[in-house]
Amino acid sequence: MRAVNKLRLSPLGDRALLIHLGDTIDEETHRLVRVVCAQLADHAVEGTIELVPAFASVAVHYDPARAPNGDGAASPYRRFATAVEAALSDFVAIALPTPRTVDIPVCYGGEYGPDLEEVGRQHGLTPDDVVRLHSGATYRVYMLGFAPGFAYMGGLPEAIATPRRPEPRTAVPAGSVGIGGRQTGVYPMTLPGGWQLIGRTPLHMFDAAREPATLLTAGDVVAFRAVSPSEYRELTSA
């Protein structure tokens, strides 16, 4: 794994800082993001409120009034950033826990996946080919963003990587499974969006009454499983 020997920190407003860990979206950078989060969770800097992992960075939200004293003449940001750098100065490539594998049933095509045929057409594939490729791959949740519970997943086969639609839809149904470039994801609620919709899952990706509220979290491994329309309806009613 890439060594963390030159961290680049920058302020993110007046209550957060950003730890820059790379410029690419890949497994190596993602693992580095997870390691940094694990280290800062195990060696929490005083004043830390929340760690938010992204593709190639980690945002650390903090309370300026609780920033470590250190040099009393320094700003809260500088004191907090110095403490974060110290917490990350001597850690090694720690062993991360085995990620969860989450099975997501998907009914592909038809009313549930109106762009399935278009995705196939753009690549010279049949709809069945697209389903086989999409459901046959293993995906990694790199980050959550855009909306609560929306997971950006890497691992999409290059053969079905497809640009977003030229005109976004104003309302994409909750549970819709889409392709956006080289990533796939599931809309957690009815939202506007421009991803190519190839299917839909009956699972709730976000539920404010559930703990945790989001079905997926960064680091999870996801497997999509094709189900028939009747199976979809049964799972929905269940």
Order of alpha helices (4+ residues) and beta strands (2+ residues): beta-beta-alpha-beta-beta-alpha-beta-alpha-alpha-beta-beta-beta-beta-beta-beta-beta-beta-alpha
